[in-house]
């Protein structure tokens, strides 16, 4: 067998993982870098290209390789959402010198990692919202990723904001009571609704609301586990929105018709959360409304695994289940 090297890149809104797979010797090398999501970088695509190029150069040079020697590469990237972004990213990757590659939104990697068939739908609920369907020919349909302008708000940031809003509604506009109020008051060290208004105003004006996301989500899950109706309602609404997006993506990708669809749930709010109401709601909604058969999966290893498998698929390689499982196992420690 000729020497074969594959590159896989998984970039979410928090970090980016660059993997080099030496297939001949069955070994990996990895570089972890900051997020290359252009939507959150000060200079957008300029910073994206700088981080991408530097990280790839680091990975390849320490293995004595050049970009031209890479057999194939797969990229799953946050911020690869619409055609214009896709074309810009295509151009930037081409400038790295890698000659054979494929790329899409990071949600594609969830499918490539977990689906036995290699096609289906990936749904990410981390801090943002993204759903992507990919068929066996590599065609994709994406729903979400555009945020406030289209109402794609069912990720962690939105869920945390719902906690603030529910407490505000209870205190100021005769909304239903929620036990989350007591926990948030204790967390903020306040005792009255007037103090609450002062706190959220200060936080909002300072642009610091996202800094409270993880704590608010922990409060949301805790109270949902205790049966709080408002907390459970937030999670059910999130689940239904994801289910609708999944069904829509499948509907709009004709080559998926007639297949059993692998639906892969990924992201912190699906995998590592303390309450699975949102995931169960997706399952229930699809059972009631979806016009297709499906199998539900949850991520069990790093999505960079999907990037490597996709790169091998792009190169026309046949990969046995034994090798796939070996790759998944080697990358599990990064999940």
Secondary structure as GFF3:
##gff-version 3
##sequence-region A 1 335
A	DSSP	beta_strand	5	11	.	.	.	ID=ss1
A	DSSP	beta_strand	15	22	.	.	.	ID=ss2
A	DSSP	beta_strand	27	34	.	.	.	ID=ss3
A	DSSP	three_ten_helix	38	40	.	.	.	ID=ss4
A	DSSP	alpha_helix	45	61	.	.	.	ID=ss5
A	DSSP	three_ten_helix	67	69	.	.	.	ID=ss6
A	DSSP	beta_strand	72	77	.	.	.	ID=ss7
A	DSSP	alpha_helix	83	94	.	.	.	ID=ss8
A	DSSP	beta_strand	101	104	.	.	.	ID=ss9
A	DSSP	alpha_helix	107	114	.	.	.	ID=ss10
A	DSSP	beta_strand	120	125	.	.	.	ID=ss11
A	DSSP	beta_strand	129	134	.	.	.	ID=ss12
A	DSSP	beta_strand	140	144	.	.	.	ID=ss13
A	DSSP	three_ten_helix	147	149	.	.	.	ID=ss14
A	DSSP	alpha_helix	156	172	.	.	.	ID=ss15
A	DSSP	alpha_helix	180	188	.	.	.	ID=ss16
A	DSSP	alpha_helix	193	205	.	.	.	ID=ss17
A	DSSP	three_ten_helix	209	212	.	.	.	ID=ss18
A	DSSP	alpha_helix	213	225	.	.	.	ID=ss19
A	DSSP	alpha_helix	229	251	.	.	.	ID=ss20
A	DSSP	three_ten_helix	254	256	.	.	.	ID=ss21
A	DSSP	beta_strand	261	266	.	.	.	ID=ss22
A	DSSP	alpha_helix	268	271	.	.	.	ID=ss23
A	DSSP	alpha_helix	277	289	.	.	.	ID=ss24
A	DSSP	beta_strand	294	298	.	.	.	ID=ss25
A	DSSP	alpha_helix	304	314	.	.	.	ID=ss26
A	DSSP	alpha_helix	321	331	.	.	.	ID=ss27
A	DSSP	three_ten_helix	332	334	.	.	.	ID=ss28
###
